[in-house]
Amino acid sequence: MPARCRVAAWAVLLALPSVLAACGAGGETDEWWLVDASPDGHVLELVTLGGGCSEFVGWVSEATDHRVLIEARWEHTGADACPAILPSDSLVLDLTEPLGDRALVGCGHDDCLALPAEGSEYRAWPARIVAGGPGAVVVGQEDIWGVEPDGSIAWQAPLGGSPTGTLDELGLRDDHFDGIEALDTGTGLAAQLEFDGEGTWLEVFETDTGEQRHRIRVSDPEAPIGPPIWLDVGRVVLGQQQPERLWVVDLVDGAILEISAAAGRVQGVVDGVVITESETRTHAVDVDADAVLWESPRASRGERFVVGDGALVVFDRDDGTISLLDPRRGDALWNADVGRPPNVSVAAVADTLLVTTSTTLFAFDAATGKPHRWTALVPERAETVGDTHPPRVVR
């Protein structure tokens, strides 16, 4: 990282262009948008988008008693042909203290603190919660945090390699990272999708020996199908949207059962209830009874259903709230404020509902929705305000 740019506040206010040049950031300023922020503004996540023939130079930030100035610097490459995909760069900025009453400036549009940021199509993924043992772990882009059942942070470490490898070392597993594979610890069997010119197959094999138990043809080759999701001991569920179909597969005997009550891509399983999403509706399905427990128009505008370990919520980005749902009835049990991030991840751990954005871990009482605490997720390699920040190297 370049050396910190230490300048007096009056120099920033009176001679910003020369100060930035002295700090090693050339180019011209362009717009950036706020993607997410911790509730007190201590941690900010930003993104900037360049033109097709531009190259990102770096970020520059400075803080005074009255404002925090952030600029994104780009320069024109002069190339004759420009790529169709616009370049971008993101920044996680640690202000080291709450933003407070200070103004956030330099974004190039009216309200730099607006969430969701008007004009930004960038959608950051939240840090992922994986329940396991007495607590959980939170997996960010570059760090992993151990979380106690009450939502407090127990430890933090660099992610180091792939999320799947790190979770394996901790004895944890998550379908979100494993993609096309589902593991059933009760039987020691795993299921994964295989695609060829004849169709989509579900291959079942023993995890300790790798020996294949079954190879089950699920659908035609042109039909997109979602990954297998663990249902209960010895069974997985999988579905597709076009055409809408839903299956339950017994991993032990290889039997496959198509569900007729409702179909669509499987979003997850909560307390034995399968949550599916079609093009127009979300369904909660009891696959043993082949019955729909409840259904809802597919969430529109800023709303979306989020399924996590042991929890189903509706997240409304427009007003920054989550609603915990009873998975069998679809009733909202309580609502809580989580700010206005692009997305959230959720998991139930003991008597606590954990919710993450890309910058914050929230902990709520699972029965009442009463907030226990929130914690800013500050990566160990987060940039600190007052630095010149080079383009981010994505691993």
MARDO-573884 format. One record per residue (C-alpha): y, x, z; residue number from 0; residue in three letters. Coordinates in steps of 0.2 Angstrom, whole numbers, plus 2048, in hexadecimal, padded with zeros to 3 digits. Example, Ala and Ser with C-alpha at 12.3 -4.5 7.8 and 13.67 -1.06 7.14 Angstrom:
BEGIN
atom north=7EA; east=83E; up=827; resi=0; resn=ALA
atom north=7FB; east=844; up=824; resi=1; resn=SER
This chain:
BEGIN
atom north=800; east=800; up=800; resi=0; resn=MET
atom north=811; east=807; up=7FC; resi=1; resn=PRO
atom north=81C; east=80C; up=80B; resi=2; resn=ALA
atom north=825; east=7FF; up=814; resi=3; resn=ARG
atom north=836; east=7FB; up=80E; resi=4; resn=CYS
atom north=842; east=7FC; up=81D; resi=5; resn=ARG
atom north=854; east=7F7; up=819; resi=6; resn=VAL
atom north=862; east=7EF; up=823; resi=7; resn=ALA
atom north=864; east=7DC; up=822; resi=8; resn=ALA
atom north=876; east=7DE; up=81B; resi=9; resn=TRP
atom north=86F; east=7E9; up=80D; resi=10; resn=ALA
atom north=863; east=7DC; up=808; resi=11; resn=VAL
atom north=870; east=7CE; up=808; resi=12; resn=LEU
atom north=87D; east=7D8; up=7FE; resi=13; resn=LEU
atom north=873; east=7E3; up=7F2; resi=14; resn=ALA
atom north=862; east=7DB; up=7F0; resi=15; resn=LEU
atom north=85F; east=7E2; up=7DE; resi=16; resn=PRO
atom north=862; east=7F4; up=7E2; resi=17; resn=SER
atom north=858; east=7F2; up=7F3; resi=18; resn=VAL
atom north=849; east=7EC; up=7EA; resi=19; resn=LEU
atom north=84A; east=7F9; up=7DD; resi=20; resn=ALA
atom north=84B; east=806; up=7EB; resi=21; resn=ALA
atom north=83C; east=7FF; up=7F3; resi=22; resn=CYS
atom north=831; east=801; up=7E3; resi=23; resn=GLY
atom north=830; east=7F0; up=7DC; resi=24; resn=ALA
atom north=838; east=7EF; up=7CA; resi=25; resn=GLY
atom north=836; east=7E0; up=7BE; resi=26; resn=GLY
atom north=83F; east=7CF; up=7BF; resi=27; resn=GLU
atom north=83D; east=7C2; up=7CB; resi=28; resn=THR
atom north=833; east=7B2; up=7C7; resi=29; resn=ASP
atom north=82E; east=7A2; up=7D0; resi=30; resn=GLU
atom north=821; east=7A2; up=7DE; resi=31; resn=TRP
atom north=81A; east=793; up=7E7; resi=32; resn=TRP
atom north=814; east=791; up=7F9; resi=33; resn=LEU
atom north=801; east=78D; up=7F9; resi=34; resn=VAL
atom north=7FE; east=78B; up=80C; resi=35; resn=ASP
atom north=806; east=790; up=81C; resi=36; resn=ALA
atom north=800; east=790; up=82F; resi=37; resn=SER
atom north=809; east=782; up=839; resi=38; resn=PRO
atom north=816; east=78E; up=840; resi=39; resn=ASP
atom north=819; east=797; up=82F; resi=40; resn=GLY
atom north=812; east=7A8; up=836; resi=41; resn=HIS
atom north=806; east=7AA; up=827; resi=42; resn=VAL
atom north=80B; east=7A5; up=816; resi=43; resn=LEU
atom north=800; east=7A4; up=806; resi=44; resn=GLU
atom north=80A; east=7A5; up=7F6; resi=45; resn=LEU
atom north=806; east=7A6; up=7E3; resi=46; resn=VAL
atom north=810; east=7AB; up=7D4; resi=47; resn=THR
atom north=80C; east=7A7; up=7C2; resi=48; resn=LEU
atom north=813; east=7B2; up=7B4; resi=49; resn=GLY
atom north=815; east=7AF; up=7A1; resi=50; resn=GLY
atom north=808; east=7B4; up=794; resi=51; resn=GLY
atom north=810; east=7C4; up=790; resi=52; resn=CYS
atom north=815; east=7CA; up=7A1; resi=53; resn=SER
atom north=80D; east=7D5; up=7AE; resi=54; resn=GLU
atom north=80F; east=7D4; up=7C1; resi=55; resn=PHE
atom north=818; east=7E2; up=7CA; resi=56; resn=VAL
atom north=818; east=7DD; up=7DC; resi=57; resn=GLY
atom north=81F; east=7D3; up=7EA; resi=58; resn=TRP
atom north=82E; east=7D7; up=7F5; resi=59; resn=VAL
atom north=832; east=7CF; up=806; resi=60; resn=SER
atom north=83F; east=7D1; up=813; resi=61; resn=GLU
atom north=843; east=7C8; up=823; resi=62; resn=ALA
atom north=853; east=7C6; up=82C; resi=63; resn=THR
atom north=858; east=7BB; up=83B; resi=64; resn=ASP
atom north=85D; east=7AD; up=82F; resi=65; resn=HIS
atom north=851; east=7AE; up=821; resi=66; resn=ARG
atom north=841; east=7B5; up=819; resi=67; resn=VAL
atom north=843; east=7BA; up=807; resi=68; resn=LEU
atom north=834; east=7BC; up=7FB; resi=69; resn=ILE
atom north=835; east=7C1; up=7E9; resi=70; resn=GLU
atom north=827; east=7C2; up=7DC; resi=71; resn=ALA
atom north=82B; east=7CF; up=7CF; resi=72; resn=ARG
atom north=824; east=7CF; up=7BD; resi=73; resn=TRP
atom north=828; east=7D9; up=7AD; resi=74; resn=GLU
atom north=826; east=7D5; up=79B; resi=75; resn=HIS
atom north=818; east=7DF; up=792; resi=76; resn=THR
atom north=820; east=7DE; up=781; resi=77; resn=GLY
atom north=80E; east=7DA; up=77A; resi=78; resn=ALA
atom north=80D; east=7D2; up=769; resi=79; resn=ASP
atom north=7FF; east=7C6; up=76E; resi=80; resn=ALA
atom north=7FF; east=7BE; up=77F; resi=81; resn=CYS
atom north=7EF; east=7B7; up=788; resi=82; resn=PRO
atom north=7ED; east=7A5; up=78A; resi=83; resn=ALA
atom north=7E9; east=7A5; up=79C; resi=84; resn=ILE
atom north=7F9; east=7A8; up=7A6; resi=85; resn=LEU
atom north=7F8; east=7B7; up=7B3; resi=86; resn=PRO
atom north=7FB; east=7B3; up=7C5; resi=87; resn=SER
atom north=7FB; east=7BC; up=7D6; resi=88; resn=ASP
atom north=7FA; east=7B6; up=7E8; resi=89; resn=SER
atom north=800; east=7BD; up=7F8; resi=90; resn=LEU
atom north=7FB; east=7BA; up=80A; resi=91; resn=VAL
atom north=80A; east=7BF; up=814; resi=92; resn=LEU
atom north=80A; east=7C1; up=827; resi=93; resn=ASP
atom north=81C; east=7BF; up=82E; resi=94; resn=LEU
atom north=816; east=7C6; up=83F; resi=95; resn=THR
atom north=81F; east=7B7; up=848; resi=96; resn=GLU
atom north=822; east=7A5; up=844; resi=97; resn=PRO
atom north=82E; east=7A1; up=836; resi=98; resn=LEU
atom north=838; east=796; up=842; resi=99; resn=GLY
atom north=849; east=790; up=83C; resi=100; resn=ASP
atom north=84B; east=79E; up=82F; resi=101; resn=ARG
atom north=84C; east=799; up=81D; resi=102; resn=ALA
atom north=83F; east=79E; up=810; resi=103; resn=LEU
atom north=847; east=7A3; up=800; resi=104; resn=VAL
atom north=844; east=7AB; up=7F0; resi=105; resn=GLY
atom north=838; east=79F; up=7E8; resi=106; resn=CYS
atom north=843; east=79A; up=7D9; resi=107; resn=GLY
atom north=843; east=787; up=7DD; resi=108; resn=HIS
atom north=84B; east=77B; up=7E9; resi=109; resn=ASP
atom north=83F; east=77B; up=7F8; resi=110; resn=ASP
atom north=835; east=78B; up=7FB; resi=111; resn=CYS
atom north=82C; east=782; up=80A; resi=112; resn=LEU
atom north=826; east=773; up=800; resi=113; resn=ALA
atom north=814; east=76F; up=802; resi=114; resn=LEU
atom north=80C; east=76A; up=7F6; resi=115; resn=PRO
atom north=818; east=775; up=7EC; resi=116; resn=ALA
atom north=81F; east=76C; up=7DD; resi=117; resn=GLU
atom north=81B; east=773; up=7CC; resi=118; resn=GLY
atom north=80C; east=77E; up=7D3; resi=119; resn=SER
atom north=7FB; east=77A; up=7CC; resi=120; resn=GLU
atom north=7F3; east=788; up=7D7; resi=121; resn=TYR
atom north=7E5; east=782; up=7E3; resi=122; resn=ARG
atom north=7E0; east=78E; up=7F0; resi=123; resn=ALA
atom north=7CF; east=78C; up=7F8; resi=124; resn=TRP
atom north=7CE; east=78B; up=80A; resi=125; resn=PRO
atom north=7C5; east=797; up=815; resi=126; resn=ALA
atom north=7B3; east=790; up=816; resi=127; resn=ARG
atom north=7AB; east=78B; up=827; resi=128; resn=ILE
atom north=799; east=78E; up=829; resi=129; resn=VAL
atom north=791; east=787; up=839; resi=130; resn=ALA
atom north=784; east=791; up=841; resi=131; resn=GLY
atom north=77E; east=796; up=853; resi=132; resn=GLY
atom north=789; east=78F; up=861; resi=133; resn=PRO
atom north=799; east=790; up=856; resi=134; resn=GLY
atom north=79D; east=794; up=844; resi=135; resn=ALA
atom north=7A4; east=7A1; up=838; resi=136; resn=VAL
atom north=7B3; east=79F; up=82D; resi=137; resn=VAL
atom north=7B2; east=7A9; up=81C; resi=138; resn=VAL
atom north=7C2; east=7AD; up=814; resi=139; resn=GLY
atom north=7C6; east=7B7; up=804; resi=140; resn=GLN
atom north=7C5; east=7C8; up=80D; resi=141; resn=GLU
atom north=7C1; east=7C4; up=81F; resi=142; resn=ASP
atom north=7B5; east=7BB; up=82A; resi=143; resn=ILE
atom north=7B8; east=7B4; up=83B; resi=144; resn=TRP
atom north=7AC; east=7AF; up=849; resi=145; resn=GLY
atom north=7B1; east=79E; up=851; resi=146; resn=VAL
atom north=7AC; east=798; up=862; resi=147; resn=GLU
atom north=7A7; east=786; up=864; resi=148; resn=PRO
atom north=7B8; east=781; up=86B; resi=149; resn=ASP
atom north=7C0; east=788; up=85B; resi=150; resn=GLY
atom north=7C7; east=799; up=862; resi=151; resn=SER
atom north=7C4; east=7A9; up=859; resi=152; resn=ILE
atom north=7B7; east=7B5; up=860; resi=153; resn=ALA
atom north=7B8; east=7C3; up=853; resi=154; resn=TRP
atom north=7BE; east=7C8; up=842; resi=155; resn=GLN
atom north=7B8; east=7D4; up=835; resi=156; resn=ALA
atom north=7BA; east=7D9; up=823; resi=157; resn=PRO
atom north=7AF; east=7CE; up=818; resi=158; resn=LEU
atom north=7A7; east=7DD; up=810; resi=159; resn=GLY
atom north=79D; east=7D9; up=800; resi=160; resn=GLY
atom north=798; east=7C7; up=7FB; resi=161; resn=SER
atom north=799; east=7B8; up=807; resi=162; resn=PRO
atom north=787; east=7B5; up=805; resi=163; resn=THR
atom north=782; east=7C6; up=80A; resi=164; resn=GLY
atom north=78D; east=7C6; up=819; resi=165; resn=THR
atom north=786; east=7B5; up=81E; resi=166; resn=LEU
atom north=774; east=7BB; up=81C; resi=167; resn=ASP
atom north=778; east=7C9; up=828; resi=168; resn=GLU
atom north=77E; east=7BC; up=835; resi=169; resn=LEU
atom north=76F; east=7B1; up=832; resi=170; resn=GLY
atom north=779; east=7A4; up=82A; resi=171; resn=LEU
atom north=778; east=79B; up=819; resi=172; resn=ARG
atom north=784; east=78F; up=810; resi=173; resn=ASP
atom north=781; east=785; up=800; resi=174; resn=ASP
atom north=793; east=788; up=7FB; resi=175; resn=HIS
atom north=790; east=79B; up=7F8; resi=176; resn=PHE
atom north=77E; east=79A; up=7F3; resi=177; resn=ASP
atom north=782; east=78F; up=7E4; resi=178; resn=GLY
atom north=772; east=789; up=7DC; resi=179; resn=ILE
atom north=766; east=78C; up=7EA; resi=180; resn=GLU
atom north=762; east=782; up=7FA; resi=181; resn=ALA
atom north=758; east=789; up=808; resi=182; resn=LEU
atom north=74D; east=77F; up=814; resi=183; resn=ASP
atom north=74A; east=789; up=824; resi=184; resn=THR
atom north=73D; east=77C; up=82A; resi=185; resn=GLY
atom north=731; east=77F; up=81D; resi=186; resn=THR
atom north=736; east=791; up=817; resi=187; resn=GLY
atom north=738; east=78A; up=805; resi=188; resn=LEU
atom north=747; east=78B; up=7FA; resi=189; resn=ALA
atom north=74D; east=782; up=7EA; resi=190; resn=ALA
atom north=757; east=788; up=7DC; resi=191; resn=GLN
atom north=75C; east=781; up=7CB; resi=192; resn=LEU
atom north=757; east=789; up=7BB; resi=193; resn=GLU
atom north=75D; east=785; up=7AA; resi=194; resn=PHE
atom north=755; east=787; up=799; resi=195; resn=ASP
atom north=755; east=77F; up=788; resi=196; resn=GLY
atom north=749; east=772; up=78E; resi=197; resn=GLU
atom north=752; east=76B; up=79D; resi=198; resn=GLY
atom north=757; east=76E; up=7AF; resi=199; resn=THR
atom north=74A; east=773; up=7BB; resi=200; resn=TRP
atom north=749; east=774; up=7CE; resi=201; resn=LEU
atom north=73E; east=783; up=7D3; resi=202; resn=GLU
atom north=737; east=783; up=7E4; resi=203; resn=VAL
atom north=731; east=794; up=7EC; resi=204; resn=PHE
atom north=72C; east=79C; up=7FC; resi=205; resn=GLU
atom north=73A; east=7A6; up=804; resi=206; resn=THR
atom north=72F; east=7B3; up=80C; resi=207; resn=ASP
atom north=724; east=7B7; up=7FD; resi=208; resn=THR
atom north=72E; east=7B1; up=7EE; resi=209; resn=GLY
atom north=71F; east=7A7; up=7E8; resi=210; resn=GLU
atom north=723; east=798; up=7DD; resi=211; resn=GLN
atom north=71C; east=787; up=7E4; resi=212; resn=ARG
atom north=723; east=77B; up=7D8; resi=213; resn=HIS
atom north=72D; east=77A; up=7C8; resi=214; resn=ARG
atom north=734; east=768; up=7C6; resi=215; resn=ILE
atom north=73D; east=762; up=7B6; resi=216; resn=ARG
atom north=74C; east=758; up=7BC; resi=217; resn=VAL
atom north=757; east=754; up=7AD; resi=218; resn=SER
atom north=75B; east=757; up=79A; resi=219; resn=ASP
atom north=763; east=768; up=796; resi=220; resn=PRO
atom north=773; east=760; up=791; resi=221; resn=GLU
atom north=775; east=757; up=7A2; resi=222; resn=ALA
atom north=780; east=761; up=7AE; resi=223; resn=PRO
atom north=778; east=760; up=7C0; resi=224; resn=ILE
atom north=77F; east=765; up=7D1; resi=225; resn=GLY
atom north=776; east=771; up=7DC; resi=226; resn=PRO
atom north=768; east=76C; up=7E8; resi=227; resn=PRO
atom north=76F; east=767; up=7F9; resi=228; resn=ILE
atom north=764; east=768; up=809; resi=229; resn=TRP
atom north=760; east=756; up=80F; resi=230; resn=LEU
atom north=754; east=759; up=81D; resi=231; resn=ASP
atom north=744; east=762; up=821; resi=232; resn=VAL
atom north=73A; east=765; up=811; resi=233; resn=GLY
atom north=746; east=75B; up=806; resi=234; resn=ARG
atom north=756; east=75E; up=7FB; resi=235; resn=VAL
atom north=761; east=752; up=7F1; resi=236; resn=VAL
atom north=76A; east=756; up=7E1; resi=237; resn=LEU
atom north=774; east=74B; up=7D4; resi=238; resn=GLY
atom north=77E; east=74B; up=7C5; resi=239; resn=GLN
atom north=78D; east=741; up=7BF; resi=240; resn=GLN
atom north=78A; east=73F; up=7AC; resi=241; resn=GLN
atom north=77F; east=736; up=7AB; resi=242; resn=PRO
atom north=77F; east=731; up=7BD; resi=243; resn=GLU
atom north=76F; east=735; up=7C6; resi=244; resn=ARG
atom north=769; east=739; up=7D7; resi=245; resn=LEU
atom north=758; east=741; up=7DD; resi=246; resn=TRP
atom north=74F; east=745; up=7ED; resi=247; resn=VAL
atom north=742; east=753; up=7EB; resi=248; resn=VAL
atom north=734; east=757; up=7F8; resi=249; resn=ASP
atom north=733; east=76A; up=7F8; resi=250; resn=LEU
atom north=721; east=76A; up=7FF; resi=251; resn=VAL
atom north=718; east=75F; up=7F3; resi=252; resn=ASP
atom north=724; east=760; up=7E4; resi=253; resn=GLY
atom north=727; east=74D; up=7E4; resi=254; resn=ALA
atom north=737; east=747; up=7DC; resi=255; resn=ILE
atom north=73F; east=736; up=7DF; resi=256; resn=LEU
atom north=74E; east=72F; up=7D6; resi=257; resn=GLU
atom north=75A; east=724; up=7E0; resi=258; resn=ILE
atom north=760; east=715; up=7D7; resi=259; resn=SER
atom north=76D; east=70E; up=7E4; resi=260; resn=ALA
atom north=77A; east=71B; up=7DF; resi=261; resn=ALA
atom north=77C; east=72B; up=7D6; resi=262; resn=ALA
atom north=788; east=739; up=7D2; resi=263; resn=GLY
atom north=78B; east=74B; up=7D7; resi=264; resn=ARG
atom north=786; east=74E; up=7E9; resi=265; resn=VAL
atom north=795; east=754; up=7F4; resi=266; resn=GLN
atom north=78A; east=757; up=804; resi=267; resn=GLY
atom north=77F; east=74F; up=811; resi=268; resn=VAL
atom north=786; east=74A; up=822; resi=269; resn=VAL
atom north=77A; east=743; up=830; resi=270; resn=ASP
atom north=76D; east=73F; up=822; resi=271; resn=GLY
atom north=77A; east=735; up=817; resi=272; resn=VAL
atom north=77C; east=73C; up=806; resi=273; resn=VAL
atom north=78D; east=73C; up=7FF; resi=274; resn=ILE
atom north=78E; east=73A; up=7EC; resi=275; resn=THR
atom north=79D; east=73A; up=7E0; resi=276; resn=GLU
atom north=79D; east=731; up=7CF; resi=277; resn=SER
atom north=7AB; east=731; up=7C3; resi=278; resn=GLU
atom north=7B3; east=722; up=7CC; resi=279; resn=THR
atom north=7AC; east=720; up=7DD; resi=280; resn=ARG
atom north=7A5; east=729; up=7EC; resi=281; resn=THR
atom north=795; east=722; up=7F4; resi=282; resn=HIS
atom north=78C; east=725; up=805; resi=283; resn=ALA
atom north=779; east=723; up=801; resi=284; resn=VAL
atom north=76A; east=721; up=80C; resi=285; resn=ASP
atom north=75D; east=728; up=801; resi=286; resn=VAL
atom north=74E; east=722; up=80B; resi=287; resn=ASP
atom north=754; east=710; up=80A; resi=288; resn=ALA
atom north=75B; east=713; up=7F8; resi=289; resn=ASP
atom north=76A; east=70A; up=7FE; resi=290; resn=ALA
atom north=77D; east=70D; up=7FD; resi=291; resn=VAL
atom north=784; east=70D; up=80F; resi=292; resn=LEU
atom north=796; east=70C; up=809; resi=293; resn=TRP
atom north=7A1; east=711; up=7FA; resi=294; resn=GLU
atom north=7B3; east=714; up=7F6; resi=295; resn=SER
atom north=7BD; east=717; up=7E6; resi=296; resn=PRO
atom north=7BD; east=729; up=7E2; resi=297; resn=ARG
atom north=7CC; east=731; up=7EC; resi=298; resn=ALA
atom north=7DC; east=732; up=7E1; resi=299; resn=SER
atom north=7EC; east=73A; up=7E2; resi=300; resn=ARG
atom north=7EC; east=747; up=7F0; resi=301; resn=GLY
atom north=7DC; east=740; up=7F9; resi=302; resn=GLU
atom north=7CB; east=747; up=7F8; resi=303; resn=ARG
atom north=7BB; east=745; up=802; resi=304; resn=PHE
atom north=7B5; east=756; up=80B; resi=305; resn=VAL
atom north=7A4; east=758; up=811; resi=306; resn=VAL
atom north=79F; east=766; up=81D; resi=307; resn=GLY
atom north=792; east=76B; up=82A; resi=308; resn=ASP
atom north=790; east=75B; up=833; resi=309; resn=GLY
atom north=7A0; east=753; up=82E; resi=310; resn=ALA
atom north=7A8; east=748; up=821; resi=311; resn=LEU
atom north=7BB; east=746; up=81F; resi=312; resn=VAL
atom north=7C8; east=73F; up=814; resi=313; resn=VAL
atom north=7D6; east=74C; up=811; resi=314; resn=PHE
atom north=7E6; east=745; up=80B; resi=315; resn=ASP
atom north=7F1; east=754; up=804; resi=316; resn=ARG
atom north=800; east=749; up=801; resi=317; resn=ASP
atom north=802; east=745; up=814; resi=318; resn=ASP
atom north=7F9; east=754; up=81B; resi=319; resn=GLY
atom north=7EC; east=74A; up=825; resi=320; resn=THR
atom north=7D9; east=74A; up=827; resi=321; resn=ILE
atom north=7CF; east=73B; up=82C; resi=322; resn=SER
atom north=7BE; east=73D; up=834; resi=323; resn=LEU
atom north=7B2; east=730; up=82D; resi=324; resn=LEU
atom north=7A2; east=728; up=834; resi=325; resn=ASP
atom north=796; east=72D; up=826; resi=326; resn=PRO
atom north=78B; east=71D; up=828; resi=327; resn=ARG
atom north=799; east=711; up=828; resi=328; resn=ARG
atom north=7A8; east=71A; up=81F; resi=329; resn=GLY
atom north=7B4; east=715; up=82D; resi=330; resn=ASP
atom north=7C2; east=721; up=832; resi=331; resn=ALA
atom north=7BF; east=727; up=844; resi=332; resn=LEU
atom north=7D0; east=730; up=846; resi=333; resn=TRP
atom north=7DE; east=738; up=83C; resi=334; resn=ASN
atom north=7E6; east=749; up=83F; resi=335; resn=ALA
atom north=7F3; east=754; up=837; resi=336; resn=ASP
atom north=7EE; east=765; up=82F; resi=337; resn=VAL
atom north=7FE; east=768; up=825; resi=338; resn=GLY
atom north=7FE; east=767; up=812; resi=339; resn=ARG
atom north=7F2; east=774; up=80C; resi=340; resn=PRO
atom north=7EA; east=773; up=7FA; resi=341; resn=PRO
atom north=7D8; east=771; up=802; resi=342; resn=ASN
atom north=7CF; east=771; up=812; resi=343; resn=VAL
atom north=7BD; east=775; up=818; resi=344; resn=SER
atom north=7B5; east=76D; up=827; resi=345; resn=VAL
atom north=7A6; east=76E; up=833; resi=346; resn=ALA
atom north=7A1; east=766; up=843; resi=347; resn=ALA
atom north=79C; east=772; up=851; resi=348; resn=VAL
atom north=796; east=76B; up=861; resi=349; resn=ALA
atom north=7A4; east=75F; up=867; resi=350; resn=ASP
atom north=7B1; east=767; up=85B; resi=351; resn=THR
atom north=7B7; east=764; up=849; resi=352; resn=LEU
atom north=7BC; east=774; up=841; resi=353; resn=LEU
atom north=7C8; east=773; up=832; resi=354; resn=VAL
atom north=7CE; east=782; up=828; resi=355; resn=THR
atom north=7DB; east=784; up=81B; resi=356; resn=THR
atom north=7DE; east=795; up=812; resi=357; resn=SER
atom north=7EA; east=79A; up=821; resi=358; resn=THR
atom north=7E5; east=790; up=830; resi=359; resn=THR
atom north=7D6; east=78B; up=83B; resi=360; resn=LEU
atom north=7D8; east=77A; up=844; resi=361; resn=PHE
atom north=7CD; east=774; up=852; resi=362; resn=ALA
atom north=7CD; east=761; up=857; resi=363; resn=PHE
atom north=7C3; east=757; up=863; resi=364; resn=ASP
atom north=7B5; east=750; up=858; resi=365; resn=ALA
atom north=7B5; east=73F; up=862; resi=366; resn=ALA
atom north=7C8; east=73C; up=863; resi=367; resn=THR
atom north=7D1; east=747; up=857; resi=368; resn=GLY
atom north=7DB; east=74F; up=865; resi=369; resn=LYS
atom north=7E0; east=760; up=85F; resi=370; resn=PRO
atom north=7D9; east=76F; up=869; resi=371; resn=HIS
atom north=7E2; east=77D; up=861; resi=372; resn=ARG
atom north=7E7; east=785; up=850; resi=373; resn=TRP
atom north=7E5; east=798; up=84C; resi=374; resn=THR
atom north=7ED; east=7A1; up=83D; resi=375; resn=ALA
atom north=7E0; east=7A9; up=832; resi=376; resn=LEU
atom north=7E9; east=7BA; up=82F; resi=377; resn=VAL
atom north=7DE; east=7C6; up=824; resi=378; resn=PRO
atom north=7DD; east=7D8; up=82B; resi=379; resn=GLU
atom north=7E5; east=7DD; up=81A; resi=380; resn=ARG
atom north=7F3; east=7D0; up=81A; resi=381; resn=ALA
atom north=803; east=7D7; up=813; resi=382; resn=GLU
atom north=811; east=7D8; up=820; resi=383; resn=THR
atom north=823; east=7D2; up=81D; resi=384; resn=VAL
atom north=82F; east=7E0; up=819; resi=385; resn=GLY
atom north=822; east=7E9; up=80E; resi=386; resn=ASP
atom north=822; east=7EB; up=7FB; resi=387; resn=THR
atom north=812; east=7E3; up=7F6; resi=388; resn=HIS
atom north=808; east=7E9; up=7E6; resi=389; resn=PRO
atom north=7FE; east=7DD; up=7DB; resi=390; resn=PRO
atom north=7EF; east=7D7; up=7E4; resi=391; resn=ARG
atom north=7DE; east=7DF; up=7DF; resi=392; resn=VAL
atom north=7D1; east=7D1; up=7DF; resi=393; resn=VAL
atom north=7C0; east=7D8; up=7E3; resi=394; resn=ARG
